[in-house]
């Protein structure tokens, strides 16, 4: 399995939330799945395979748009699932894959409007 993990690197996501997301990535990696990270604010800033032994340089910090990660998922076609780590503060993307999981930070407001399954970190 090859999972695309979108990370919301917009300015509305705090440093503490980003740390929370990195912790989740480490746990995901332990499942044995191949994980590719797509950092995105209003544009796709970085797409790279996740390596838990390397510190992730955060790229972005502008506005928020989920669409570039969804488009990347749909165009590449080699991913089995999309997990998006976010504060949930953006417009819903179009053509979102059915197997999308939105993981909202513990500080964010629940957003049940997102297409797919939505959970919130504790």
JOLINUR-V438458 format. One record per backbone hydrogen bond with DSSP energy under -1.0 kcal/mol. CO is the residue of the C=O (numbers start at 1). NH is the residue of the N-H. If there is no record, write none. Layout:
co=CO nh=NH
co=CO nh=NH
This chain:
co=1 nh=34
co=2 nh=80
co=3 nh=36
co=4 nh=83
co=5 nh=38
co=6 nh=85
co=7 nh=40
co=9 nh=61
co=10 nh=13
co=14 nh=18
co=15 nh=19
co=16 nh=20
co=17 nh=21
co=18 nh=22
co=19 nh=23
co=20 nh=24
co=21 nh=25
co=22 nh=26
co=23 nh=27
co=24 nh=28
co=25 nh=29
co=26 nh=30
co=28 nh=31
co=29 nh=32
co=34 nh=3
co=35 nh=50
co=36 nh=5
co=37 nh=48
co=38 nh=7
co=39 nh=45
co=39 nh=46
co=40 nh=9
co=41 nh=65
co=43 nh=41
co=46 nh=39
co=48 nh=37
co=51 nh=54
co=62 nh=11
co=66 nh=70
co=67 nh=71
co=68 nh=72
co=69 nh=73
co=70 nh=74
co=71 nh=75
co=72 nh=76
co=73 nh=77
co=81 nh=4
co=82 nh=101
co=83 nh=6
co=84 nh=103
co=85 nh=8
co=86 nh=105
co=88 nh=90
co=99 nh=82
co=100 nh=117
co=101 nh=84
co=102 nh=119
co=103 nh=86
co=104 nh=121
co=111 nh=114
co=117 nh=102
co=119 nh=104
